[in-house]
Structures are given as structure tokens and as C-alpha cells.
Amino acid sequence: MNLTPASELVDEVWGKVGTPERDEMEAQLKEALNAHSVRVSTNKSKELTQGMSVAYNASVEPTYGA
């Protein structure tokens, strides 16, 4: 059974390192990874904020008509 290294497959599909096609693909990949990182960070921030709000509300006793 012959296995092809992943690096060879990438070179076949997107070209060798330094070619315009490969540079464009790598730029798009970096952009997608950065967008994903921002999305994950934003979601984590929202979860923390909501969790803190719930914890605060649970620790404060209601003041009815005060």
C-alpha cells in the first residue's frame, strides 16, 4: 500500500510554496482562522458575562417595593 504524504497532496492541489496560487490559499486560510478565533473569543466572552450576571442575580435578594 502506497501512502502519499500530506505535503505532496497540498503541493499538487494548491501549488508549491511561493507560487501565487499557494500564497492566495494561505492568505485565505489565515483570514478564516483569524475570523474563527475572534468568533470563539466573542462567544466565550458572552458566556462569561452571562454567567457573572446570573451569579450576581442569584446572590442578590429581591427587594419587593423597597
Backbone atoms as SQL, in Angstrom:
CREATE TABLE atoms (id INTEGER PRIMARY KEY, chain TEXT, resi INTEGER, resn TEXT, atom TEXT, x REAL, y REAL, z REAL);
INSERT INTO atoms VALUES
  (1, 'A', 1, 'MET', 'N', 0.846, -1.172, 0.000),
  (2, 'A', 1, 'MET', 'CA', 0.000, 0.000, 0.000),
  (3, 'A', 1, 'MET', 'C', 0.896, 1.242, 0.000),
  (4, 'A', 2, 'ASN', 'N', 0.661, 2.125, -0.957),
  (5, 'A', 2, 'ASN', 'CA', 1.434, 3.362, -1.061),
  (6, 'A', 2, 'ASN', 'C', 0.644, 4.517, -0.471),
  (7, 'A', 3, 'LEU', 'N', 1.259, 5.217, 0.453),
  (8, 'A', 3, 'LEU', 'CA', 0.640, 6.391, 1.051),
  (9, 'A', 3, 'LEU', 'C', 1.343, 7.638, 0.536),
  (10, 'A', 4, 'THR', 'N', 0.549, 8.658, 0.255),
  (11, 'A', 4, 'THR', 'CA', 1.107, 9.919, -0.221),
  (12, 'A', 4, 'THR', 'C', 1.158, 10.900, 0.947),
  (13, 'A', 5, 'PRO', 'N', 2.319, 11.500, 1.198),
  (14, 'A', 5, 'PRO', 'CA', 2.408, 12.483, 2.284),
  (15, 'A', 5, 'PRO', 'C', 1.469, 13.664, 2.037),
  (16, 'A', 6, 'ALA', 'N', 0.931, 14.200, 3.108),
  (17, 'A', 6, 'ALA', 'CA', 0.003, 15.330, 3.008),
  (18, 'A', 6, 'ALA', 'C', 0.655, 16.522, 2.317),
  (19, 'A', 7, 'SER', 'N', 1.933, 16.748, 2.577),
  (20, 'A', 7, 'SER', 'CA', 2.616, 17.889, 1.957),
  (21, 'A', 7, 'SER', 'C', 2.618, 17.782, 0.431),
  (22, 'A', 8, 'GLU', 'N', 2.744, 16.554, -0.083),
  (23, 'A', 8, 'GLU', 'CA', 2.710, 16.366, -1.536),
  (24, 'A', 8, 'GLU', 'C', 1.312, 16.639, -2.090),
  (25, 'A', 9, 'LEU', 'N', 0.291, 16.223, -1.348),
  (26, 'A', 9, 'LEU', 'CA', -1.079, 16.480, -1.787),
  (27, 'A', 9, 'LEU', 'C', -1.375, 17.979, -1.819),
  (28, 'A', 10, 'VAL', 'N', -0.916, 18.688, -0.799),
  (29, 'A', 10, 'VAL', 'CA', -1.123, 20.134, -0.750),
  (30, 'A', 10, 'VAL', 'C', -0.409, 20.798, -1.918),
  (31, 'A', 11, 'ASP', 'N', 0.817, 20.365, -2.200),
  (32, 'A', 11, 'ASP', 'CA', 1.560, 20.921, -3.337),
  (33, 'A', 11, 'ASP', 'C', 0.836, 20.660, -4.652),
  (34, 'A', 12, 'GLU', 'N', 0.237, 19.486, -4.801),
  (35, 'A', 12, 'GLU', 'CA', -0.494, 19.151, -6.031),
  (36, 'A', 12, 'GLU', 'C', -1.738, 20.016, -6.188),
  (37, 'A', 13, 'VAL', 'N', -2.460, 20.214, -5.097),
  (38, 'A', 13, 'VAL', 'CA', -3.735, 20.925, -5.173),
  (39, 'A', 13, 'VAL', 'C', -3.528, 22.442, -5.263),
  (40, 'A', 14, 'TRP', 'N', -2.666, 23.015, -4.418),
  (41, 'A', 14, 'TRP', 'CA', -2.519, 24.465, -4.345),
  (42, 'A', 14, 'TRP', 'C', -1.189, 24.980, -4.880),
  (43, 'A', 15, 'GLY', 'N', -0.331, 24.109, -5.356),
  (44, 'A', 15, 'GLY', 'CA', 0.945, 24.534, -5.913),
  (45, 'A', 15, 'GLY', 'C', 2.047, 24.551, -4.865),
  (46, 'A', 16, 'LYS', 'N', 3.249, 24.691, -5.341),
  (47, 'A', 16, 'LYS', 'CA', 4.415, 24.724, -4.461),
  (48, 'A', 16, 'LYS', 'C', 4.451, 26.024, -3.663),
  (49, 'A', 17, 'VAL', 'N', 5.188, 26.002, -2.560),
  (50, 'A', 17, 'VAL', 'CA', 5.341, 27.182, -1.715),
  (51, 'A', 17, 'VAL', 'C', 5.969, 28.303, -2.539),
  (52, 'A', 18, 'GLY', 'N', 5.380, 29.497, -2.429),
  (53, 'A', 18, 'GLY', 'CA', 5.906, 30.653, -3.148),
  (54, 'A', 18, 'GLY', 'C', 5.165, 30.972, -4.435),
  (55, 'A', 19, 'THR', 'N', 4.310, 30.067, -4.910),
  (56, 'A', 19, 'THR', 'CA', 3.540, 30.358, -6.123),
  (57, 'A', 19, 'THR', 'C', 2.354, 31.243, -5.761),
  (58, 'A', 20, 'PRO', 'N', 1.856, 32.030, -6.705),
  (59, 'A', 20, 'PRO', 'CA', 0.725, 32.921, -6.410),
  (60, 'A', 20, 'PRO', 'C', -0.509, 32.163, -5.902),
  (61, 'A', 21, 'GLU', 'N', -0.785, 30.999, -6.472),
  (62, 'A', 21, 'GLU', 'CA', -1.949, 30.217, -6.039),
  (63, 'A', 21, 'GLU', 'C', -1.808, 29.791, -4.580),
  (64, 'A', 22, 'ARG', 'N', -0.639, 29.330, -4.220),
  (65, 'A', 22, 'ARG', 'CA', -0.382, 28.868, -2.858),
  (66, 'A', 22, 'ARG', 'C', -0.429, 30.043, -1.879),
  (67, 'A', 23, 'ASP', 'N', 0.153, 31.178, -2.259),
  (68, 'A', 23, 'ASP', 'CA', 0.130, 32.362, -1.402),
  (69, 'A', 23, 'ASP', 'C', -1.300, 32.821, -1.148),
  (70, 'A', 24, 'GLU', 'N', -2.133, 32.805, -2.191),
  (71, 'A', 24, 'GLU', 'CA', -3.528, 33.205, -2.052),
  (72, 'A', 24, 'GLU', 'C', -4.272, 32.248, -1.127),
  (73, 'A', 25, 'MET', 'N', -4.038, 30.951, -1.289),
  (74, 'A', 25, 'MET', 'CA', -4.690, 29.954, -0.445),
  (75, 'A', 25, 'MET', 'C', -4.280, 30.139, 1.008),
  (76, 'A', 26, 'GLU', 'N', -3.016, 30.358, 1.250),
  (77, 'A', 26, 'GLU', 'CA', -2.525, 30.535, 2.616),
  (78, 'A', 26, 'GLU', 'C', -3.087, 31.816, 3.241),
  (79, 'A', 27, 'ALA', 'N', -3.219, 32.874, 2.445),
  (80, 'A', 27, 'ALA', 'CA', -3.799, 34.121, 2.949),
  (81, 'A', 27, 'ALA', 'C', -5.271, 33.913, 3.331),
  (82, 'A', 28, 'GLN', 'N', -6.008, 33.197, 2.488),
  (83, 'A', 28, 'GLN', 'CA', -7.416, 32.920, 2.789),
  (84, 'A', 28, 'GLN', 'C', -7.543, 32.053, 4.036),
  (85, 'A', 29, 'LEU', 'N', -6.657, 31.086, 4.178),
  (86, 'A', 29, 'LEU', 'CA', -6.687, 30.206, 5.344),
  (87, 'A', 29, 'LEU', 'C', -6.402, 30.998, 6.623),
  (88, 'A', 30, 'LYS', 'N', -5.403, 31.870, 6.591),
  (89, 'A', 30, 'LYS', 'CA', -5.088, 32.697, 7.761),
  (90, 'A', 30, 'LYS', 'C', -6.272, 33.592, 8.122),
  (91, 'A', 31, 'GLU', 'N', -6.924, 34.154, 7.111),
  (92, 'A', 31, 'GLU', 'CA', -8.084, 35.016, 7.353),
  (93, 'A', 31, 'GLU', 'C', -9.218, 34.221, 8.002),
  (94, 'A', 32, 'ALA', 'N', -9.461, 33.014, 7.513),
  (95, 'A', 32, 'ALA', 'CA', -10.520, 32.174, 8.076),
  (96, 'A', 32, 'ALA', 'C', -10.197, 31.771, 9.517),
  (97, 'A', 33, 'LEU', 'N', -8.944, 31.446, 9.788),
  (98, 'A', 33, 'LEU', 'CA', -8.548, 31.086, 11.152),
  (99, 'A', 33, 'LEU', 'C', -8.678, 32.272, 12.110),
  (100, 'A', 34, 'ASN', 'N', -8.308, 33.460, 11.652),
  (101, 'A', 34, 'ASN', 'CA', -8.453, 34.652, 12.483),
  (102, 'A', 34, 'ASN', 'C', -9.921, 34.934, 12.770),
  (103, 'A', 35, 'ALA', 'N', -10.777, 34.796, 11.769),
  (104, 'A', 35, 'ALA', 'CA', -12.211, 35.016, 11.960),
  (105, 'A', 35, 'ALA', 'C', -12.768, 34.015, 12.966),
  (106, 'A', 36, 'HIS', 'N', -12.327, 32.784, 12.867),
  (107, 'A', 36, 'HIS', 'CA', -12.780, 31.753, 13.799),
  (108, 'A', 36, 'HIS', 'C', -12.332, 32.086, 15.226),
  (109, 'A', 37, 'SER', 'N', -11.092, 32.518, 15.380),
  (110, 'A', 37, 'SER', 'CA', -10.574, 32.871, 16.704),
  (111, 'A', 37, 'SER', 'C', -11.381, 34.005, 17.324),
  (112, 'A', 38, 'VAL', 'N', -11.703, 35.004, 16.532),
  (113, 'A', 38, 'VAL', 'CA', -12.491, 36.131, 17.026),
  (114, 'A', 38, 'VAL', 'C', -13.879, 35.649, 17.439),
  (115, 'A', 39, 'ARG', 'N', -14.489, 34.795, 16.619),
  (116, 'A', 39, 'ARG', 'CA', -15.824, 34.277, 16.917),
  (117, 'A', 39, 'ARG', 'C', -15.813, 33.470, 18.211),
  (118, 'A', 40, 'VAL', 'N', -14.824, 32.621, 18.398),
  (119, 'A', 40, 'VAL', 'CA', -14.727, 31.809, 19.616),
  (120, 'A', 40, 'VAL', 'C', -14.512, 32.713, 20.828),
  (121, 'A', 41, 'SER', 'N', -13.623, 33.686, 20.713),
  (122, 'A', 41, 'SER', 'CA', -13.364, 34.604, 21.826),
  (123, 'A', 41, 'SER', 'C', -14.606, 35.396, 22.190),
  (124, 'A', 42, 'THR', 'N', -15.340, 35.855, 21.190),
  (125, 'A', 42, 'THR', 'CA', -16.567, 36.609, 21.438),
  (126, 'A', 42, 'THR', 'C', -17.589, 35.747, 22.151),
  (127, 'A', 43, 'ASN', 'N', -17.746, 34.516, 21.706),
  (128, 'A', 43, 'ASN', 'CA', -18.705, 33.612, 22.350),
  (129, 'A', 43, 'ASN', 'C', -18.306, 33.329, 23.791),
  (130, 'A', 44, 'LYS', 'N', -17.030, 33.118, 24.056),
  (131, 'A', 44, 'LYS', 'CA', -16.572, 32.860, 25.422),
  (132, 'A', 44, 'LYS', 'C', -16.817, 34.082, 26.300),
  (133, 'A', 45, 'SER', 'N', -16.580, 35.257, 25.746),
  (134, 'A', 45, 'SER', 'CA', -16.801, 36.483, 26.488),
  (135, 'A', 45, 'SER', 'C', -18.276, 36.633, 26.854),
  (136, 'A', 46, 'LYS', 'N', -19.157, 36.326, 25.908),
  (137, 'A', 46, 'LYS', 'CA', -20.595, 36.409, 26.174),
  (138, 'A', 46, 'LYS', 'C', -20.996, 35.407, 27.256),
  (139, 'A', 47, 'GLU', 'N', -20.455, 34.197, 27.188),
  (140, 'A', 47, 'GLU', 'CA', -20.769, 33.176, 28.190),
  (141, 'A', 47, 'GLU', 'C', -20.323, 33.630, 29.574),
  (142, 'A', 48, 'LEU', 'N', -19.126, 34.211, 29.670),
  (143, 'A', 48, 'LEU', 'CA', -18.627, 34.676, 30.961),
  (144, 'A', 48, 'LEU', 'C', -19.497, 35.805, 31.494),
  (145, 'A', 49, 'THR', 'N', -19.862, 36.726, 30.623),
  (146, 'A', 49, 'THR', 'CA', -20.685, 37.852, 31.048),
  (147, 'A', 49, 'THR', 'C', -22.048, 37.366, 31.523),
  (148, 'A', 50, 'GLN', 'N', -22.659, 36.445, 30.785),
  (149, 'A', 50, 'GLN', 'CA', -23.958, 35.916, 31.180),
  (150, 'A', 50, 'GLN', 'C', -23.845, 35.139, 32.482),
  (151, 'A', 51, 'GLY', 'N', -22.798, 34.368, 32.639),
  (152, 'A', 51, 'GLY', 'CA', -22.598, 33.596, 33.860),
  (153, 'A', 51, 'GLY', 'C', -22.425, 34.499, 35.062),
  (154, 'A', 52, 'MET', 'N', -21.688, 35.583, 34.909),
  (155, 'A', 52, 'MET', 'CA', -21.484, 36.520, 36.004),
  (156, 'A', 52, 'MET', 'C', -22.799, 37.202, 36.361),
  (157, 'A', 53, 'SER', 'N', -23.581, 37.525, 35.356),
  (158, 'A', 53, 'SER', 'CA', -24.866, 38.179, 35.589),
  (159, 'A', 53, 'SER', 'C', -25.809, 37.254, 36.337),
  (160, 'A', 54, 'VAL', 'N', -25.854, 35.986, 35.945),
  (161, 'A', 54, 'VAL', 'CA', -26.712, 35.011, 36.619),
  (162, 'A', 54, 'VAL', 'C', -26.256, 34.825, 38.064),
  (163, 'A', 55, 'ALA', 'N', -24.950, 34.718, 38.275),
  (164, 'A', 55, 'ALA', 'CA', -24.423, 34.530, 39.630),
  (165, 'A', 55, 'ALA', 'C', -24.731, 35.751, 40.489),
  (166, 'A', 56, 'TYR', 'N', -24.593, 36.931, 39.940),
  (167, 'A', 56, 'TYR', 'CA', -24.885, 38.151, 40.695),
  (168, 'A', 56, 'TYR', 'C', -26.364, 38.205, 41.055),
  (169, 'A', 57, 'ASN', 'N', -27.213, 37.938, 40.080),
  (170, 'A', 57, 'ASN', 'CA', -28.654, 37.977, 40.329),
  (171, 'A', 57, 'ASN', 'C', -29.077, 36.938, 41.352),
  (172, 'A', 58, 'ALA', 'N', -28.429, 35.805, 41.379),
  (173, 'A', 58, 'ALA', 'CA', -28.769, 34.749, 42.331),
  (174, 'A', 58, 'ALA', 'C', -28.322, 35.127, 43.747),
  (175, 'A', 59, 'SER', 'N', -27.266, 35.940, 43.861),
  (176, 'A', 59, 'SER', 'CA', -26.744, 36.279, 45.182),
  (177, 'A', 59, 'SER', 'C', -27.438, 37.499, 45.792),
  (178, 'A', 60, 'VAL', 'N', -28.154, 38.249, 44.988),
  (179, 'A', 60, 'VAL', 'CA', -28.834, 39.440, 45.478),
  (180, 'A', 60, 'VAL', 'C', -30.274, 39.086, 45.838),
  (181, 'A', 61, 'GLU', 'N', -30.657, 39.394, 47.042),
  (182, 'A', 61, 'GLU', 'CA', -32.023, 39.113, 47.460),
  (183, 'A', 61, 'GLU', 'C', -32.963, 40.150, 46.862),
  (184, 'A', 62, 'PRO', 'N', -34.109, 39.707, 46.405),
  (185, 'A', 62, 'PRO', 'CA', -35.045, 40.668, 45.786),
  (186, 'A', 62, 'PRO', 'C', -35.562, 41.663, 46.811),
  (187, 'A', 63, 'THR', 'N', -35.760, 42.874, 46.380),
  (188, 'A', 63, 'THR', 'CA', -36.326, 43.901, 47.247),
  (189, 'A', 63, 'THR', 'C', -37.694, 44.251, 46.689),
  (190, 'A', 64, 'TYR', 'N', -38.704, 43.741, 47.305),
  (191, 'A', 64, 'TYR', 'CA', -40.064, 43.957, 46.822),
  (192, 'A', 64, 'TYR', 'C', -40.591, 45.293, 47.311),
  (193, 'A', 65, 'GLY', 'N', -40.703, 46.235, 46.391),
  (194, 'A', 65, 'GLY', 'CA', -41.292, 47.530, 46.671),
  (195, 'A', 65, 'GLY', 'C', -40.431, 48.430, 47.537),
  (196, 'A', 66, 'ALA', 'N', -39.159, 48.173, 47.649),
  (197, 'A', 66, 'ALA', 'CA', -38.309, 48.988, 48.529),
  (198, 'A', 66, 'ALA', 'C', -37.799, 50.176, 47.841);
